[in-house]
Amino acid sequence: MPNLLAARVEEELRPIIGTVLAKVSVEVEAKRIGKSVETIDRSDLSQIADNLREALRLVVGVEMAEAASARVRELI
């Protein structure tokens, strides 16, 4: 089960990239930095935001990827 911060990141991403992609993105980005959705914390958000921006560009386009990254950065 995701911690509160992971759930909040997912919540911020949902309106931009949809429910399924938001959930998967949080899980993938947590793993990419060597953590799980249970262990990410605020210090990880900058790296997660950067990774999301790059990973989502091909899927949702540059503008939507930038918007998703910005929403995650707002949580820092």
PyMOL Python script that loads the backbone (N, CA, C, O; Angstrom):
from pymol import cmd

cmd.read_pdbstr("""\
ATOM      1  N   MET A   1       0.846  -1.184   0.000  1.00  0.00           N
ATOM      2  CA  MET A   1       0.000   0.000   0.000  1.00  0.00           C
ATOM      3  C   MET A   1       0.892   1.248   0.000  1.00  0.00           C
ATOM      4  O   MET A   1       1.818   1.346   0.806  1.00  0.00           O
ATOM      5  N   PRO A   2       0.621   2.192  -0.891  1.00  0.00           N
ATOM      6  CA  PRO A   2       1.450   3.405  -0.962  1.00  0.00           C
ATOM      7  C   PRO A   2       1.355   4.238   0.312  1.00  0.00           C
ATOM      8  O   PRO A   2       0.323   4.267   0.982  1.00  0.00           O
ATOM      9  N   ASN A   3       2.462   4.914   0.629  1.00  0.00           N
ATOM     10  CA  ASN A   3       2.398   5.823   1.765  1.00  0.00           C
ATOM     11  C   ASN A   3       1.613   7.068   1.353  1.00  0.00           C
ATOM     12  O   ASN A   3       1.221   7.200   0.194  1.00  0.00           O
ATOM     13  N   LEU A   4       1.387   7.970   2.291  1.00  0.00           N
ATOM     14  CA  LEU A   4       0.566   9.145   2.036  1.00  0.00           C
ATOM     15  C   LEU A   4       1.146  10.012   0.919  1.00  0.00           C
ATOM     16  O   LEU A   4       0.399  10.545   0.099  1.00  0.00           O
ATOM     17  N   LEU A   5       2.460  10.153   0.882  1.00  0.00           N
ATOM     18  CA  LEU A   5       3.094  10.980  -0.141  1.00  0.00           C
ATOM     19  C   LEU A   5       2.930  10.355  -1.530  1.00  0.00           C
ATOM     20  O   LEU A   5       2.619  11.063  -2.489  1.00  0.00           O
ATOM     21  N   ALA A   6       3.131   9.057  -1.648  1.00  0.00           N
ATOM     22  CA  ALA A   6       2.950   8.380  -2.933  1.00  0.00           C
ATOM     23  C   ALA A   6       1.503   8.513  -3.399  1.00  0.00           C
ATOM     24  O   ALA A   6       1.245   8.728  -4.583  1.00  0.00           O
ATOM     25  N   ALA A   7       0.568   8.386  -2.471  1.00  0.00           N
ATOM     26  CA  ALA A   7      -0.845   8.547  -2.814  1.00  0.00           C
ATOM     27  C   ALA A   7      -1.131   9.971  -3.275  1.00  0.00           C
ATOM     28  O   ALA A   7      -1.925  10.185  -4.191  1.00  0.00           O
ATOM     29  N   ARG A   8      -0.489  10.931  -2.647  1.00  0.00           N
ATOM     30  CA  ARG A   8      -0.675  12.343  -3.027  1.00  0.00           C
ATOM     31  C   ARG A   8      -0.101  12.607  -4.426  1.00  0.00           C
ATOM     32  O   ARG A   8      -0.716  13.316  -5.222  1.00  0.00           O
ATOM     33  N   VAL A   9       1.058  12.049  -4.723  1.00  0.00           N
ATOM     34  CA  VAL A   9       1.655  12.199  -6.055  1.00  0.00           C
ATOM     35  C   VAL A   9       0.708  11.600  -7.089  1.00  0.00           C
ATOM     36  O   VAL A   9       0.437  12.216  -8.120  1.00  0.00           O
ATOM     37  N   GLU A  10       0.218  10.427  -6.818  1.00  0.00           N
ATOM     38  CA  GLU A  10      -0.713   9.769  -7.731  1.00  0.00           C
ATOM     39  C   GLU A  10      -1.962  10.628  -7.934  1.00  0.00           C
ATOM     40  O   GLU A  10      -2.446  10.772  -9.056  1.00  0.00           O
ATOM     41  N   GLU A  11      -2.470  11.188  -6.862  1.00  0.00           N
ATOM     42  CA  GLU A  11      -3.645  12.053  -6.928  1.00  0.00           C
ATOM     43  C   GLU A  11      -3.399  13.284  -7.811  1.00  0.00           C
ATOM     44  O   GLU A  11      -4.276  13.694  -8.572  1.00  0.00           O
ATOM     45  N   GLU A  12      -2.213  13.862  -7.704  1.00  0.00           N
ATOM     46  CA  GLU A  12      -1.867  15.031  -8.518  1.00  0.00           C
ATOM     47  C   GLU A  12      -1.729  14.674  -9.996  1.00  0.00           C
ATOM     48  O   GLU A  12      -2.028  15.493 -10.866  1.00  0.00           O
ATOM     49  N   LEU A  13      -1.285  13.473 -10.274  1.00  0.00           N
ATOM     50  CA  LEU A  13      -1.074  13.055 -11.655  1.00  0.00           C
ATOM     51  C   LEU A  13      -2.358  12.620 -12.364  1.00  0.00           C
ATOM     52  O   LEU A  13      -2.468  12.744 -13.584  1.00  0.00           O
ATOM     53  N   ARG A  14      -3.317  12.117 -11.608  1.00  0.00           N
ATOM     54  CA  ARG A  14      -4.546  11.564 -12.207  1.00  0.00           C
ATOM     55  C   ARG A  14      -5.234  12.490 -13.214  1.00  0.00           C
ATOM     56  O   ARG A  14      -5.572  12.032 -14.305  1.00  0.00           O
ATOM     57  N   PRO A  15      -5.456  13.767 -12.899  1.00  0.00           N
ATOM     58  CA  PRO A  15      -6.155  14.614 -13.869  1.00  0.00           C
ATOM     59  C   PRO A  15      -5.360  14.839 -15.164  1.00  0.00           C
ATOM     60  O   PRO A  15      -5.935  15.169 -16.201  1.00  0.00           O
ATOM     61  N   ILE A  16      -4.068  14.660 -15.094  1.00  0.00           N
ATOM     62  CA  ILE A  16      -3.218  14.930 -16.253  1.00  0.00           C
ATOM     63  C   ILE A  16      -3.022  13.688 -17.113  1.00  0.00           C
ATOM     64  O   ILE A  16      -3.104  13.752 -18.339  1.00  0.00           O
ATOM     65  N   ILE A  17      -2.759  12.547 -16.455  1.00  0.00           N
ATOM     66  CA  ILE A  17      -2.404  11.346 -17.221  1.00  0.00           C
ATOM     67  C   ILE A  17      -3.342  10.164 -16.997  1.00  0.00           C
ATOM     68  O   ILE A  17      -3.130   9.095 -17.570  1.00  0.00           O
ATOM     69  N   GLY A  18      -4.357  10.335 -16.186  1.00  0.00           N
ATOM     70  CA  GLY A  18      -5.319   9.262 -15.953  1.00  0.00           C
ATOM     71  C   GLY A  18      -4.955   8.385 -14.770  1.00  0.00           C
ATOM     72  O   GLY A  18      -3.806   8.356 -14.329  1.00  0.00           O
ATOM     73  N   THR A  19      -5.929   7.686 -14.272  1.00  0.00           N
ATOM     74  CA  THR A  19      -5.790   6.881 -13.058  1.00  0.00           C
ATOM     75  C   THR A  19      -4.765   5.756 -13.195  1.00  0.00           C
ATOM     76  O   THR A  19      -3.883   5.606 -12.349  1.00  0.00           O
ATOM     77  N   VAL A  20      -4.881   4.980 -14.248  1.00  0.00           N
ATOM     78  CA  VAL A  20      -4.003   3.817 -14.407  1.00  0.00           C
ATOM     79  C   VAL A  20      -2.557   4.253 -14.615  1.00  0.00           C
ATOM     80  O   VAL A  20      -1.655   3.734 -13.958  1.00  0.00           O
ATOM     81  N   LEU A  21      -2.330   5.198 -15.518  1.00  0.00           N
ATOM     82  CA  LEU A  21      -0.968   5.649 -15.786  1.00  0.00           C
ATOM     83  C   LEU A  21      -0.372   6.353 -14.570  1.00  0.00           C
ATOM     84  O   LEU A  21       0.834   6.259 -14.339  1.00  0.00           O
ATOM     85  N   ALA A  22      -1.186   7.051 -13.792  1.00  0.00           N
ATOM     86  CA  ALA A  22      -0.687   7.707 -12.581  1.00  0.00           C
ATOM     87  C   ALA A  22      -0.183   6.669 -11.581  1.00  0.00           C
ATOM     88  O   ALA A  22       0.907   6.810 -11.026  1.00  0.00           O
ATOM     89  N   LYS A  23      -0.970   5.640 -11.360  1.00  0.00           N
ATOM     90  CA  LYS A  23      -0.577   4.581 -10.407  1.00  0.00           C
ATOM     91  C   LYS A  23       0.695   3.876 -10.864  1.00  0.00           C
ATOM     92  O   LYS A  23       1.626   3.685 -10.081  1.00  0.00           O
ATOM     93  N   VAL A  24       0.724   3.496 -12.122  1.00  0.00           N
ATOM     94  CA  VAL A  24       1.892   2.794 -12.658  1.00  0.00           C
ATOM     95  C   VAL A  24       3.123   3.698 -12.626  1.00  0.00           C
ATOM     96  O   VAL A  24       4.219   3.241 -12.303  1.00  0.00           O
ATOM     97  N   SER A  25       2.948   4.965 -12.957  1.00  0.00           N
ATOM     98  CA  SER A  25       4.073   5.906 -12.977  1.00  0.00           C
ATOM     99  C   SER A  25       4.704   6.058 -11.604  1.00  0.00           C
ATOM    100  O   SER A  25       5.929   6.070 -11.482  1.00  0.00           O
ATOM    101  N   VAL A  26       3.888   6.173 -10.579  1.00  0.00           N
ATOM    102  CA  VAL A  26       4.420   6.307  -9.227  1.00  0.00           C
ATOM    103  C   VAL A  26       5.195   5.045  -8.837  1.00  0.00           C
ATOM    104  O   VAL A  26       6.278   5.133  -8.260  1.00  0.00           O
ATOM    105  N   GLU A  27       4.649   3.897  -9.147  1.00  0.00           N
ATOM    106  CA  GLU A  27       5.326   2.637  -8.829  1.00  0.00           C
ATOM    107  C   GLU A  27       6.659   2.518  -9.569  1.00  0.00           C
ATOM    108  O   GLU A  27       7.675   2.162  -8.973  1.00  0.00           O
ATOM    109  N   VAL A  28       6.649   2.817 -10.865  1.00  0.00           N
ATOM    110  CA  VAL A  28       7.861   2.704 -11.682  1.00  0.00           C
ATOM    111  C   VAL A  28       8.926   3.694 -11.220  1.00  0.00           C
ATOM    112  O   VAL A  28      10.098   3.335 -11.103  1.00  0.00           O
ATOM    113  N   GLU A  29       8.529   4.929 -10.957  1.00  0.00           N
ATOM    114  CA  GLU A  29       9.510   5.938 -10.557  1.00  0.00           C
ATOM    115  C   GLU A  29      10.077   5.661  -9.170  1.00  0.00           C
ATOM    116  O   GLU A  29      11.244   5.956  -8.913  1.00  0.00           O
ATOM    117  N   ALA A  30       9.283   5.107  -8.287  1.00  0.00           N
ATOM    118  CA  ALA A  30       9.808   4.708  -6.978  1.00  0.00           C
ATOM    119  C   ALA A  30      10.878   3.623  -7.163  1.00  0.00           C
ATOM    120  O   ALA A  30      11.955   3.700  -6.571  1.00  0.00           O
ATOM    121  N   LYS A  31      10.577   2.625  -7.979  1.00  0.00           N
ATOM    122  CA  LYS A  31      11.542   1.554  -8.234  1.00  0.00           C
ATOM    123  C   LYS A  31      12.805   2.091  -8.906  1.00  0.00           C
ATOM    124  O   LYS A  31      13.913   1.644  -8.614  1.00  0.00           O
ATOM    125  N   ARG A  32      12.626   3.044  -9.800  1.00  0.00           N
ATOM    126  CA  ARG A  32      13.765   3.605 -10.534  1.00  0.00           C
ATOM    127  C   ARG A  32      14.782   4.251  -9.591  1.00  0.00           C
ATOM    128  O   ARG A  32      15.979   4.256  -9.878  1.00  0.00           O
ATOM    129  N   ILE A  33      14.308   4.794  -8.469  1.00  0.00           N
ATOM    130  CA  ILE A  33      15.234   5.415  -7.516  1.00  0.00           C
ATOM    131  C   ILE A  33      15.588   4.467  -6.363  1.00  0.00           C
ATOM    132  O   ILE A  33      16.177   4.874  -5.362  1.00  0.00           O
ATOM    133  N   GLY A  34      15.215   3.204  -6.529  1.00  0.00           N
ATOM    134  CA  GLY A  34      15.592   2.201  -5.532  1.00  0.00           C
ATOM    135  C   GLY A  34      14.706   2.152  -4.306  1.00  0.00           C
ATOM    136  O   GLY A  34      15.125   1.690  -3.245  1.00  0.00           O
ATOM    137  N   LYS A  35      13.488   2.627  -4.453  1.00  0.00           N
ATOM    138  CA  LYS A  35      12.556   2.620  -3.325  1.00  0.00           C
ATOM    139  C   LYS A  35      11.251   1.962  -3.747  1.00  0.00           C
ATOM    140  O   LYS A  35      11.106   1.493  -4.876  1.00  0.00           O
ATOM    141  N   SER A  36      10.319   1.939  -2.826  1.00  0.00           N
ATOM    142  CA  SER A  36       8.985   1.441  -3.114  1.00  0.00           C
ATOM    143  C   SER A  36       7.992   2.560  -2.829  1.00  0.00           C
ATOM    144  O   SER A  36       8.358   3.603  -2.288  1.00  0.00           O
ATOM    145  N   VAL A  37       6.738   2.335  -3.195  1.00  0.00           N
ATOM    146  CA  VAL A  37       5.727   3.359  -2.924  1.00  0.00           C
ATOM    147  C   VAL A  37       5.483   3.517  -1.425  1.00  0.00           C
ATOM    148  O   VAL A  37       4.876   4.497  -0.993  1.00  0.00           O
ATOM    149  N   GLU A  38       5.946   2.570  -0.646  1.00  0.00           N
ATOM    150  CA  GLU A  38       5.815   2.667   0.808  1.00  0.00           C
ATOM    151  C   GLU A  38       6.939   3.495   1.433  1.00  0.00           C
ATOM    152  O   GLU A  38       6.797   3.968   2.561  1.00  0.00           O
ATOM    153  N   THR A  39       8.048   3.675   0.722  1.00  0.00           N
ATOM    154  CA  THR A  39       9.224   4.301   1.343  1.00  0.00           C
ATOM    155  C   THR A  39       9.660   5.627   0.742  1.00  0.00           C
ATOM    156  O   THR A  39      10.608   6.232   1.244  1.00  0.00           O
ATOM    157  N   ILE A  40       9.001   6.105  -0.320  1.00  0.00           N
ATOM    158  CA  ILE A  40       9.437   7.403  -0.853  1.00  0.00           C
ATOM    159  C   ILE A  40       9.120   8.513   0.144  1.00  0.00           C
ATOM    160  O   ILE A  40       8.168   8.424   0.920  1.00  0.00           O
ATOM    161  N   ASP A  41       9.940   9.558   0.102  1.00  0.00           N
ATOM    162  CA  ASP A  41       9.700  10.714   0.965  1.00  0.00           C
ATOM    163  C   ASP A  41       9.944  11.999   0.179  1.00  0.00           C
ATOM    164  O   ASP A  41      10.304  11.954  -0.997  1.00  0.00           O
ATOM    165  N   ARG A  42       9.747  13.135   0.828  1.00  0.00           N
ATOM    166  CA  ARG A  42       9.850  14.428   0.136  1.00  0.00           C
ATOM    167  C   ARG A  42      11.194  14.628  -0.551  1.00  0.00           C
ATOM    168  O   ARG A  42      11.256  15.262  -1.605  1.00  0.00           O
ATOM    169  N   SER A  43      12.252  14.108   0.016  1.00  0.00           N
ATOM    170  CA  SER A  43      13.577  14.290  -0.594  1.00  0.00           C
ATOM    171  C   SER A  43      13.682  13.583  -1.949  1.00  0.00           C
ATOM    172  O   SER A  43      14.595  13.872  -2.723  1.00  0.00           O
ATOM    173  N   ASP A  44      12.774  12.673  -2.241  1.00  0.00           N
ATOM    174  CA  ASP A  44      12.784  11.941  -3.509  1.00  0.00           C
ATOM    175  C   ASP A  44      11.985  12.645  -4.611  1.00  0.00           C
ATOM    176  O   ASP A  44      12.112  12.290  -5.783  1.00  0.00           O
ATOM    177  N   LEU A  45      11.177  13.620  -4.254  1.00  0.00           N
ATOM    178  CA  LEU A  45      10.238  14.196  -5.206  1.00  0.00           C
ATOM    179  C   LEU A  45      10.898  14.906  -6.383  1.00  0.00           C
ATOM    180  O   LEU A  45      10.393  14.841  -7.503  1.00  0.00           O
ATOM    181  N   SER A  46      12.001  15.570  -6.149  1.00  0.00           N
ATOM    182  CA  SER A  46      12.674  16.264  -7.252  1.00  0.00           C
ATOM    183  C   SER A  46      13.133  15.265  -8.311  1.00  0.00           C
ATOM    184  O   SER A  46      12.932  15.481  -9.507  1.00  0.00           O
ATOM    185  N   GLN A  47      13.740  14.189  -7.872  1.00  0.00           N
ATOM    186  CA  GLN A  47      14.210  13.169  -8.807  1.00  0.00           C
ATOM    187  C   GLN A  47      13.031  12.479  -9.501  1.00  0.00           C
ATOM    188  O   GLN A  47      13.091  12.201 -10.699  1.00  0.00           O
ATOM    189  N   ILE A  48      11.981  12.208  -8.762  1.00  0.00           N
ATOM    190  CA  ILE A  48      10.793  11.587  -9.349  1.00  0.00           C
ATOM    191  C   ILE A  48      10.188  12.513 -10.401  1.00  0.00           C
ATOM    192  O   ILE A  48       9.792  12.059 -11.474  1.00  0.00           O
ATOM    193  N   ALA A  49      10.116  13.813 -10.097  1.00  0.00           N
ATOM    194  CA  ALA A  49       9.567  14.785 -11.049  1.00  0.00           C
ATOM    195  C   ALA A  49      10.395  14.819 -12.332  1.00  0.00           C
ATOM    196  O   ALA A  49       9.841  14.832 -13.432  1.00  0.00           O
ATOM    197  N   ASP A  50      11.714  14.834 -12.191  1.00  0.00           N
ATOM    198  CA  ASP A  50      12.593  14.823 -13.367  1.00  0.00           C
ATOM    199  C   ASP A  50      12.395  13.566 -14.197  1.00  0.00           C
ATOM    200  O   ASP A  50      12.287  13.629 -15.421  1.00  0.00           O
ATOM    201  N   ASN A  51      12.348  12.431 -13.525  1.00  0.00           N
ATOM    202  CA  ASN A  51      12.174  11.157 -14.219  1.00  0.00           C
ATOM    203  C   ASN A  51      10.813  11.087 -14.926  1.00  0.00           C
ATOM    204  O   ASN A  51      10.713  10.599 -16.051  1.00  0.00           O
ATOM    205  N   LEU A  52       9.778  11.578 -14.253  1.00  0.00           N
ATOM    206  CA  LEU A  52       8.447  11.573 -14.853  1.00  0.00           C
ATOM    207  C   LEU A  52       8.409  12.417 -16.121  1.00  0.00           C
ATOM    208  O   LEU A  52       7.821  12.022 -17.127  1.00  0.00           O
ATOM    209  N   ARG A  53       9.043  13.580 -16.059  1.00  0.00           N
ATOM    210  CA  ARG A  53       9.055  14.466 -17.225  1.00  0.00           C
ATOM    211  C   ARG A  53       9.622  13.739 -18.438  1.00  0.00           C
ATOM    212  O   ARG A  53       9.067  13.823 -19.533  1.00  0.00           O
ATOM    213  N   GLU A  54      10.716  13.033 -18.242  1.00  0.00           N
ATOM    214  CA  GLU A  54      11.346  12.324 -19.359  1.00  0.00           C
ATOM    215  C   GLU A  54      10.531  11.105 -19.784  1.00  0.00           C
ATOM    216  O   GLU A  54      10.335  10.875 -20.977  1.00  0.00           O
ATOM    217  N   ALA A  55      10.063  10.337 -18.828  1.00  0.00           N
ATOM    218  CA  ALA A  55       9.356   9.091 -19.137  1.00  0.00           C
ATOM    219  C   ALA A  55       8.013   9.334 -19.822  1.00  0.00           C
ATOM    220  O   ALA A  55       7.594   8.541 -20.665  1.00  0.00           O
ATOM    221  N   LEU A  56       7.350  10.404 -19.472  1.00  0.00           N
ATOM    222  CA  LEU A  56       6.005  10.648 -20.002  1.00  0.00           C
ATOM    223  C   LEU A  56       5.978  11.386 -21.336  1.00  0.00           C
ATOM    224  O   LEU A  56       4.934  11.447 -21.986  1.00  0.00           O
ATOM    225  N   ARG A  57       7.096  11.940 -21.746  1.00  0.00           N
ATOM    226  CA  ARG A  57       7.123  12.714 -22.997  1.00  0.00           C
ATOM    227  C   ARG A  57       6.595  11.933 -24.197  1.00  0.00           C
ATOM    228  O   ARG A  57       5.806  12.462 -24.979  1.00  0.00           O
ATOM    229  N   LEU A  58       7.011  10.713 -24.345  1.00  0.00           N
ATOM    230  CA  LEU A  58       6.575   9.906 -25.485  1.00  0.00           C
ATOM    231  C   LEU A  58       5.136   9.441 -25.353  1.00  0.00           C
ATOM    232  O   LEU A  58       4.465   9.186 -26.353  1.00  0.00           O
ATOM    233  N   VAL A  59       4.666   9.331 -24.131  1.00  0.00           N
ATOM    234  CA  VAL A  59       3.330   8.801 -23.891  1.00  0.00           C
ATOM    235  C   VAL A  59       2.259   9.885 -24.004  1.00  0.00           C
ATOM    236  O   VAL A  59       1.229   9.675 -24.644  1.00  0.00           O
ATOM    237  N   VAL A  60       2.499  11.049 -23.380  1.00  0.00           N
ATOM    238  CA  VAL A  60       1.472  12.092 -23.345  1.00  0.00           C
ATOM    239  C   VAL A  60       1.906  13.402 -23.992  1.00  0.00           C
ATOM    240  O   VAL A  60       1.125  14.353 -24.034  1.00  0.00           O
ATOM    241  N   GLY A  61       3.128  13.468 -24.495  1.00  0.00           N
ATOM    242  CA  GLY A  61       3.617  14.685 -25.125  1.00  0.00           C
ATOM    243  C   GLY A  61       4.370  15.573 -24.149  1.00  0.00           C
ATOM    244  O   GLY A  61       4.270  15.413 -22.933  1.00  0.00           O
ATOM    245  N   VAL A  62       5.115  16.500 -24.699  1.00  0.00           N
ATOM    246  CA  VAL A  62       5.993  17.358 -23.905  1.00  0.00           C
ATOM    247  C   VAL A  62       5.205  18.218 -22.915  1.00  0.00           C
ATOM    248  O   VAL A  62       5.560  18.288 -21.738  1.00  0.00           O
ATOM    249  N   GLU A  63       4.151  18.864 -23.378  1.00  0.00           N
ATOM    250  CA  GLU A  63       3.396  19.775 -22.506  1.00  0.00           C
ATOM    251  C   GLU A  63       2.781  19.052 -21.320  1.00  0.00           C
ATOM    252  O   GLU A  63       2.865  19.531 -20.190  1.00  0.00           O
ATOM    253  N   MET A  64       2.163  17.902 -21.566  1.00  0.00           N
ATOM    254  CA  MET A  64       1.538  17.145 -20.475  1.00  0.00           C
ATOM    255  C   MET A  64       2.598  16.577 -19.534  1.00  0.00           C
ATOM    256  O   MET A  64       2.384  16.528 -18.322  1.00  0.00           O
ATOM    257  N   ALA A  65       3.728  16.152 -20.073  1.00  0.00           N
ATOM    258  CA  ALA A  65       4.813  15.636 -19.239  1.00  0.00           C
ATOM    259  C   ALA A  65       5.356  16.742 -18.336  1.00  0.00           C
ATOM    260  O   ALA A  65       5.627  16.516 -17.157  1.00  0.00           O
ATOM    261  N   GLU A  66       5.513  17.940 -18.903  1.00  0.00           N
ATOM    262  CA  GLU A  66       5.978  19.079 -18.096  1.00  0.00           C
ATOM    263  C   GLU A  66       4.964  19.411 -17.008  1.00  0.00           C
ATOM    264  O   GLU A  66       5.344  19.700 -15.874  1.00  0.00           O
ATOM    265  N   ALA A  67       3.689  19.371 -17.343  1.00  0.00           N
ATOM    266  CA  ALA A  67       2.634  19.662 -16.365  1.00  0.00           C
ATOM    267  C   ALA A  67       2.650  18.636 -15.231  1.00  0.00           C
ATOM    268  O   ALA A  67       2.509  18.996 -14.062  1.00  0.00           O
ATOM    269  N   ALA A  68       2.819  17.380 -15.572  1.00  0.00           N
ATOM    270  CA  ALA A  68       2.870  16.327 -14.551  1.00  0.00           C
ATOM    271  C   ALA A  68       4.060  16.534 -13.633  1.00  0.00           C
ATOM    272  O   ALA A  68       3.944  16.416 -12.413  1.00  0.00           O
ATOM    273  N   SER A  69       5.207  16.844 -14.226  1.00  0.00           N
ATOM    274  CA  SER A  69       6.411  17.084 -13.438  1.00  0.00           C
ATOM    275  C   SER A  69       6.225  18.279 -12.507  1.00  0.00           C
ATOM    276  O   SER A  69       6.624  18.235 -11.343  1.00  0.00           O
ATOM    277  N   ALA A  70       5.626  19.328 -13.016  1.00  0.00           N
ATOM    278  CA  ALA A  70       5.381  20.535 -12.200  1.00  0.00           C
ATOM    279  C   ALA A  70       4.461  20.234 -11.022  1.00  0.00           C
ATOM    280  O   ALA A  70       4.680  20.736  -9.920  1.00  0.00           O
ATOM    281  N   ARG A  71       3.448  19.432 -11.245  1.00  0.00           N
ATOM    282  CA  ARG A  71       2.517  19.085 -10.154  1.00  0.00           C
ATOM    283  C   ARG A  71       3.230  18.339  -9.042  1.00  0.00           C
ATOM    284  O   ARG A  71       2.946  18.554  -7.864  1.00  0.00           O
ATOM    285  N   VAL A  72       4.160  17.457  -9.412  1.00  0.00           N
ATOM    286  CA  VAL A  72       4.914  16.715  -8.407  1.00  0.00           C
ATOM    287  C   VAL A  72       5.862  17.666  -7.674  1.00  0.00           C
ATOM    288  O   VAL A  72       6.005  17.576  -6.455  1.00  0.00           O
ATOM    289  N   ARG A  73       6.497  18.558  -8.394  1.00  0.00           N
ATOM    290  CA  ARG A  73       7.420  19.527  -7.755  1.00  0.00           C
ATOM    291  C   ARG A  73       6.697  20.425  -6.755  1.00  0.00           C
ATOM    292  O   ARG A  73       7.290  20.845  -5.762  1.00  0.00           O
ATOM    293  N   GLU A  74       5.430  20.722  -7.007  1.00  0.00           N
ATOM    294  CA  GLU A  74       4.658  21.562  -6.089  1.00  0.00           C
ATOM    295  C   GLU A  74       4.496  20.930  -4.718  1.00  0.00           C
ATOM    296  O   GLU A  74       4.200  21.619  -3.742  1.00  0.00           O
ATOM    297  N   LEU A  75       4.689  19.629  -4.642  1.00  0.00           N
ATOM    298  CA  LEU A  75       4.543  18.916  -3.362  1.00  0.00           C
ATOM    299  C   LEU A  75       5.786  19.009  -2.488  1.00  0.00           C
ATOM    300  O   LEU A  75       5.750  18.645  -1.313  1.00  0.00           O
ATOM    301  N   ILE A  76       6.886  19.496  -3.058  1.00  0.00           N
ATOM    302  CA  ILE A  76       8.162  19.548  -2.313  1.00  0.00           C
ATOM    303  C   ILE A  76       8.067  20.547  -1.174  1.00  0.00           C
ATOM    304  O   ILE A  76       9.033  20.733  -0.434  1.00  0.00           O
TER     305      ILE A  76
END
""", "prot")
cmd.dss("prot")
cmd.show_as("cartoon", "prot")
cmd.util.cbc("prot")
cmd.orient("prot")
